[in-house]
């Protein structure tokens, strides 16, 4: 437990789960708590240290969304709109976030809703319904206690004296008497939770984050206008990046609407870049997903991840005939914006005797490992992985097949080459100590080429498989 001073009294600032089971609560006088629990261990509260720890946790949450704000003494706001799909949707984001925080030894409750007020309420008072469907926050809030509206203890006590203990009762009560008795606080919190009143939040910015921001005298929303705004933002940000000798690896674009909600887009680049036109084109691919609502009043672009990027001489572009790394990086970024980053890869060689193990996927611009495939061992243009079983007939025991059936199609072999014998990799498992494959390159009477193998000598009952198509 921790204690702090409130006026002339010493009161409990926080209690652990064991103390709660004994009846102790924050705000209870320390003398009363010590009378209830013998040898109660109480340490001095450290509000500044707690806030610093909360700020560090909030900075860590920037990995989930670009907009994060503190809610002292123990809360964090995360604007997940536009970022949840990066984590498998809202449910996936919530599950991963809470799991990782609990793995760090913390207790956590979380909720997602259309408004900050509704999310705060369900996170703390309705843990069984952590995700509120859009437009249903009113029905979800009705059974919750009035303190779920973030009202002060004195206000909540005054409402209880009037018999108003649930938010649903507040919704059914005329507002004029509430304002007369309690001021604007009750109705404002109610409207903020329901989305009828905006609630601006003091979002954090990562340290050393370069950011460009534009505010508009009149709300905007037309796609072509958004595209021009993005062009201006990327030009402003590129200028700051150039002054610091940096290139962007991750960019976060945020449109703030007049209703207080935000639309966010995030993207990454394959290489550090500060080419304004290139960065603007990447966002242009995704501007169609932005919902401007009743209009956008502010736009900001932040380089949340940067890397050093030295200047280059444009006149020497590709003078040696080699591909320009920066141009390749821009090409990869454009393809990733259209197809998705998970669909781009490069095939890299691996030291392995078995064909299906001799290649792996790496990032498109990953540096070369120095390995190459043997030039004297031709391989098919397309590898079938895993190999597909075929029925084959060979005229001699160790000869290539004269005919085989693959996917219900009969193929008569006109030409063949082989065998190329490949042994199992005995150091991987005992099952491969005696494994052997005899590979044949064959061409049928239509000119189609195949790569076949038998998984044991014919005398040992080897079976036939198709492992590749075409010619390298």
C-alpha positions in Angstrom: 0.0 0.0 0.0 1.0 3.6 -0.5 -0.1 6.6 1.5 -0.3 10.4 0.8 -1.3 13.5 2.7 -4.6 15.2 2.0 -4.9 18.3 4.2 -4.3 17.3 7.8 -4.9 13.6 7.2 -2.8 10.7 5.9 -4.8 8.5 3.6 -4.2 5.4 1.5 -3.3 6.3 -2.1 -3.3 2.8 -3.5 -3.9 -0.8 -2.3 -3.1 -4.2 -3.7 -5.4 -7.1 -4.3 -4.8 -8.7 -0.8 -5.6 -5.4 0.9 -8.8 -5.0 -1.1 -9.9 -8.5 0.1 -9.4 -7.2 3.7 -11.6 -4.2 3.1 -9.0 -1.5 2.5 -9.7 1.1 -0.1 -7.9 4.1 -1.6 -8.9 7.3 0.4 -9.2 5.4 3.7 -7.4 7.1 6.6 -4.1 5.3 7.3 -5.0 5.1 11.1 -8.2 3.3 10.3 -6.4 0.9 7.9 -3.8 0.1 10.5 -6.5 -0.5 13.1 -8.1 -3.1 10.7 -4.9 -4.8 9.7 -2.1 -5.5 12.2 1.5 -4.7 11.0 0.2 -3.1 7.8 3.1 -2.2 5.5 2.6 1.4 4.1 5.1 3.2 1.9 5.1 6.8 0.8 3.4 7.4 -2.5 5.5 8.7 -5.4 3.0 10.5 -7.8 5.8 11.9 -10.0 7.4 8.5 -10.3 4.0 6.9 -11.1 3.4 9.5 -13.8 6.8 8.9 -15.3 6.2 5.2 -15.4 2.8 5.7 -17.0 4.4 8.0 -19.6 7.0 5.2 -20.4 4.1 2.7 -20.8 2.3 5.1 -23.0 5.4 5.5 -25.2 5.5 1.8 -25.6 1.9 1.8 -26.7 2.8 3.9 -29.7 3.8 0.6 -31.3 0.0 -0.1 -31.6 -1.2 3.3 -32.9 0.3 6.7 -33.6 -2.1 8.5 -31.2 -1.7 7.9 -27.5 -2.6 10.1 -24.5 -2.1 9.9 -20.8 -5.1 9.5 -18.4 -3.5 9.9 -15.0 -3.1 8.4 -12.5 -3.5 5.0 -14.1 -5.0 5.2 -17.6 -3.9 5.4 -21.2 -5.9 6.4 -24.2 -5.1 4.8 -27.6 -6.7 6.0 -30.8 -7.0 2.7 -32.6 -9.0 4.0 -35.6 -7.0 3.3 -38.8 -4.5 1.2 -37.0 -6.4 -1.8 -35.6 -6.2 -3.7 -38.9 -2.5 -3.8 -38.6 -2.9 -6.1 -35.5 -5.7 -8.4 -36.9 -8.6 -6.1 -36.0 -9.8 -4.6 -32.8 -10.1 -7.9 -31.0 -6.6 -8.9 -32.1 -5.2 -5.6 -31.0 -6.9 -5.8 -27.6 -5.8 -9.4 -27.0 -2.1 -8.7 -27.9 -1.9 -5.5 -25.9 -3.4 -6.9 -22.7 -1.4 -10.2 -23.0 1.9 -8.3 -23.3 1.2 -5.9 -20.5 0.2 -8.8 -18.2 3.3 -10.7 -19.2 5.2 -7.7 -17.8 3.7 -8.2 -14.4 0.9 -5.6 -14.6 -2.8 -5.8 -14.1 -4.7 -4.3 -17.0 -8.3 -3.8 -18.1 -9.1 -2.4 -21.5 -12.0 -1.5 -23.7 -12.7 -0.2 -27.2 -15.6 2.1 -28.1 -16.5 5.0 -30.5 -15.7 7.6 -27.8 -13.0 8.0 -25.2 -15.6 8.3 -22.4 -17.4 5.1 -23.4 -14.1 3.2 -23.7 -13.1 4.4 -20.3 -16.4 3.3 -18.8 -16.4 -0.3 -20.3 -12.7 -0.8 -19.5 -13.2 -0.1 -15.8 -16.8 -1.1 -15.2 -17.8 -3.6 -17.9 -14.9 -6.0 -18.4 -17.1 -8.6 -19.9 -17.9 -6.4 -22.9 -14.6 -4.8 -23.8 -15.5 -4.0 -27.4 -18.6 -1.8 -28.0 -20.1 -2.1 -31.4 -20.3 1.2 -33.3 -23.3 3.3 -32.4 -24.3 1.1 -29.4 -22.5 2.9 -26.6 -25.8 4.2 -25.2 -27.2 0.8 -24.6 -23.9 -0.5 -23.2 -23.6 2.5 -20.8 -27.1 2.4 -19.4 -26.6 -0.3 -16.7 -23.2 1.1 -15.6 -22.8 3.2 -12.4 -22.7 6.9 -12.7 -19.0 7.0 -11.6 -18.2 5.3 -15.0 -18.7 8.9 -16.4 -15.5 10.0 -14.6 -17.4 12.2 -12.2 -15.9 13.4 -8.9 -16.8 11.5 -5.7 -18.8 14.4 -4.4 -20.9 14.6 -7.6 -21.5 10.9 -7.6 -22.5 11.0 -4.0 -25.0 13.8 -4.7 -26.5 11.9 -7.6 -26.9 8.8 -5.4 -28.8 10.9 -2.8 -31.3 11.7 -5.6 -31.6 8.0 -6.5 -29.5 8.4 -9.7 -27.0 5.5 -9.4 -27.0 4.2 -13.0 -26.3 6.0 -16.3 -29.6 4.9 -17.7 -31.3 6.8 -14.9 -29.4 9.9 -15.9 -30.4 9.5 -19.5 -34.1 9.5 -18.4 -33.7 12.6 -16.2 -34.4 16.1 -17.5 -31.1 18.0 -18.0 -32.2 21.4 -16.7 -32.4 20.3 -13.0 -29.1 18.4 -13.4 -27.3 21.5 -14.6 -29.0 23.6 -11.9 -27.8 21.3 -9.1 -24.5 20.0 -10.4 -23.4 22.5 -13.1 -22.3 21.4 -16.6 -20.0 18.5 -15.5 -22.6 15.7 -15.5 -24.2 16.6 -18.8 -20.9 17.2 -20.5 -19.5 13.9 -19.4 -22.7 12.2 -20.6 -22.5 13.9 -24.0 -18.8 13.0 -24.4 -19.5 9.4 -23.6 -22.3 9.2 -26.1 -20.4 11.1 -28.8 -22.6 14.2 -28.7 -19.8 16.5 -27.5 -16.1 16.4 -28.6 -13.4 15.4 -26.2 -10.0 16.5 -27.3 -7.1 14.5 -25.9 -3.5 15.6 -25.3 -1.8 13.1 -27.5 1.8 12.3 -27.0 4.5 12.6 -29.6 7.5 10.3 -29.5 10.8 12.0 -28.5 12.6 13.5 -31.5 9.7 12.9 -33.8 9.7 15.1 -36.9 6.2 16.3 -37.7 4.5 18.5 -40.2 1.0 19.9 -39.5 -1.5 21.9 -41.4 -4.7 23.5 -40.1 -7.6 24.6 -42.4 -9.8 27.6 -42.0 -12.7 25.6 -43.6 -13.2 21.8 -43.3 -12.0 19.8 -46.2 -13.0 16.4 -47.5 -12.7 16.0 -51.2 -10.2 13.2 -52.3 -8.3 15.6 -54.6 -8.0 18.1 -51.8 -6.6 15.5 -49.4 -4.1 14.4 -52.0 -2.8 18.0 -52.3 -2.6 18.3 -48.5 -0.5 15.1 -48.4 1.8 16.5 -51.0 2.3 19.7 -49.0 2.9 17.7 -45.8 5.4 15.4 -47.4 7.3 18.4 -48.8 7.5 20.1 -45.4 8.6 16.9 -43.7 11.1 16.1 -46.4 12.7 19.5 -45.8 13.2 18.8 -42.1 14.5 15.3 -42.7 17.1 16.7 -45.2 18.3 19.2 -42.6 18.9 16.4 -40.1 20.4 14.0 -42.6 17.6 11.4 -42.0 15.2 9.3 -44.1 11.8 8.1 -43.0 11.2 4.3 -42.5 7.7 4.7 -41.0 5.2 7.5 -41.5 1.9 8.2 -39.6 -0.7 10.4 -41.3 -3.5 11.7 -39.1 -6.6 13.6 -40.2 -8.5 15.3 -37.4 -12.2 15.7 -38.2 -14.5 18.5 -36.9 -16.4 16.0 -34.7 -13.2 15.3 -32.8 -12.5 11.8 -34.2 -9.3 11.1 -36.1 -8.5 9.0 -39.2 -5.0 7.6 -39.3 -2.9 5.9 -42.0 0.5 4.3 -41.4 3.0 3.0 -43.8 6.6 1.8 -43.9 9.4 2.1 -46.5 11.8 -0.5 -47.6 14.7 1.9 -47.3 15.1 5.4 -45.7 13.5 7.9 -48.0 12.9 11.7 -48.0 11.6 12.0 -51.6 8.5 14.0 -51.1 6.8 12.9 -54.3 7.5 9.2 -53.6 6.1 9.4 -50.1 3.0 11.3 -51.3 2.4 8.6 -54.0 2.5 5.9 -51.3 -0.3 7.6 -49.3 -2.3 8.3 -52.5 -2.8 4.5 -52.8 -4.7 4.5 -49.5 -6.5 7.9 -49.3 -9.7 6.3 -50.5 -10.0 4.6 -47.1 -10.2 7.9 -45.3 -13.7 8.9 -44.1 -13.7 12.7 -43.7 -17.1 12.7 -41.9 -18.4 16.3 -41.9 -15.0 17.6 -42.8 -11.3 17.6 -41.7 -9.9 20.6 -39.9 -6.3 19.5 -39.3 -3.8 17.1 -40.9 -0.4 16.0 -39.5 2.4 13.8 -40.8 5.0 12.3 -38.5 8.1 10.4 -39.2 7.8 8.0 -36.3 10.8 5.9 -37.4 13.9 7.4 -39.1 17.4 6.3 -40.1 20.4 8.2 -41.3 20.4 9.0 -45.0 23.3 10.8 -46.6 23.0 13.0 -49.6 23.6 11.6 -53.1 24.8 13.1 -56.4 21.8 12.9 -58.8 24.0 13.4 -61.8 25.8 10.2 -61.1 22.7 8.1 -61.2 23.4 4.6 -62.3 26.7 5.7 -63.9 28.3 2.3 -63.4 25.3 0.4 -64.8 24.3 -1.1 -61.5 20.7 -0.8 -60.2 20.2 2.3 -58.1 19.4 1.3 -54.5 17.2 4.3 -53.8 15.2 3.7 -57.0 14.7 0.1 -56.1 13.5 1.1 -52.7 10.9 3.4 -54.2 9.7 0.6 -56.5 9.4 -1.8 -53.6 7.5 0.8 -51.5 5.0 1.4 -54.4 4.4 -2.3 -54.9 4.0 -2.9 -51.1 1.4 -0.1 -50.9 -0.6 -1.7 -53.7 -0.2 -5.4 -52.9 0.7 -5.5 -49.2 4.2 -5.8 -47.7 3.7 -9.5 -46.9 3.4 -10.3 -50.6 6.8 -9.0 -51.6 9.9 -11.1 -51.2 13.1 -12.3 -52.8 14.3 -15.9 -53.2 17.6 -16.4 -51.4 19.8 -19.5 -51.6 20.3 -21.8 -48.7 23.0 -24.4 -48.3 21.0 -27.6 -48.6 21.1 -30.7 -50.9 17.3 -31.0 -51.0 15.7 -28.6 -53.5 12.8 -27.6 -51.3 15.2 -26.6 -48.6 17.7 -24.8 -50.9 15.6 -21.5 -51.1 14.0 -19.2 -48.6 12.0 -16.0 -48.7 13.8 -12.8 -47.6 12.9 -9.1 -47.6 13.0 -7.6 -51.2 16.0 -5.5 -50.4 17.8 -7.8 -47.9 21.5 -7.7 -48.5 23.0 -10.6 -50.4 24.4 -13.5 -48.3 27.1 -14.4 -50.8 25.6 -17.8 -51.5 24.7 -19.0 -55.0 23.1 -22.0 -56.5 25.4 -24.4 -58.4 25.6 -23.3 -62.0 26.1 -26.9 -63.3 22.9 -28.2 -61.8 19.9 -26.9 -63.8 16.7 -26.5 -61.9 13.1 -26.0 -63.0 11.5 -22.6 -63.3 8.8 -23.5 -60.8 9.3 -25.8 -57.8 6.2 -27.8 -56.7 6.4 -27.8 -52.9 5.5 -30.3 -51.5 6.2 -32.8 -54.3 3.1 -34.4 -55.8 2.8 -38.2 -56.2 2.5 -39.5 -59.8 2.1 -43.0 -61.4 4.9 -43.8 -63.8 6.1 -46.7 -66.0 9.8 -47.2 -66.8 11.1 -49.6 -69.4 14.2 -50.4 -67.3 14.7 -50.5 -63.5 16.8 -47.3 -63.3 15.7 -45.6 -66.5 13.5 -42.5 -66.7 9.8 -43.1 -67.1 8.4 -43.7 -70.5 4.9 -42.6 -69.4 3.5 -41.0 -66.2 0.1 -39.8 -65.0 -0.1 -36.4 -63.2 -3.4 -34.9 -62.1 -5.4 -37.4 -64.3 -3.3 -36.4 -67.3 -1.3 -38.9 -69.3 2.2 -37.7 -70.4 4.3 -39.7 -72.8 8.0 -38.9 -72.4 9.8 -37.9 -75.6 13.2 -37.0 -74.1 14.8 -37.4 -70.7 18.1 -36.7 -68.9 19.3 -38.2 -65.6 19.5 -39.5 -63.1 20.9 -36.9 -60.7 21.2 -38.6 -57.3 20.6 -36.5 -54.1 21.2 -38.0 -50.7 19.3 -37.2 -47.5 20.8 -34.8 -44.9 21.7 -37.3 -42.3 22.5 -34.7 -39.7 18.9 -33.5 -39.6 17.2 -36.8 -38.5 17.7 -40.5 -38.4 15.0 -40.9 -41.1 17.3 -39.2 -43.7 20.4 -41.4 -43.1 19.3 -43.8 -45.8 17.1 -41.4 -47.9 18.0 -41.0 -51.6 16.3 -39.4 -54.6 17.0 -40.0 -58.3 16.0 -36.9 -60.3 15.2 -36.8 -64.1 14.5 -33.9 -66.4 11.9 -35.1 -68.9 10.0 -33.5 -71.9 6.7 -34.9 -73.1 5.5 -35.1 -76.7 3.8 -31.6 -76.4 7.1 -30.0 -75.4 6.2 -29.5 -71.7 9.1 -30.1 -69.3 8.9 -31.7 -65.9 11.3 -32.5 -63.0 10.6 -35.9 -61.6 12.3 -38.1 -58.9 12.1 -41.6 -57.5 12.5 -41.7 -53.7 14.4 -45.0 -53.8 16.0 -47.3 -56.3 13.5 -49.3 -58.4 14.6 -52.6 -56.8 13.6 -51.2 -53.4 10.1 -50.2 -54.5 10.8 -46.5 -55.0 7.8 -44.2 -55.8 7.7 -41.5 -58.4 7.1 -37.8 -57.6 6.7 -34.6 -59.6 8.8 -31.8 -58.1 9.1 -29.1 -60.7 7.8 -27.6 -64.0 9.5 -25.9 -66.8 13.2 -25.2 -67.3 15.5 -22.8 -65.5 
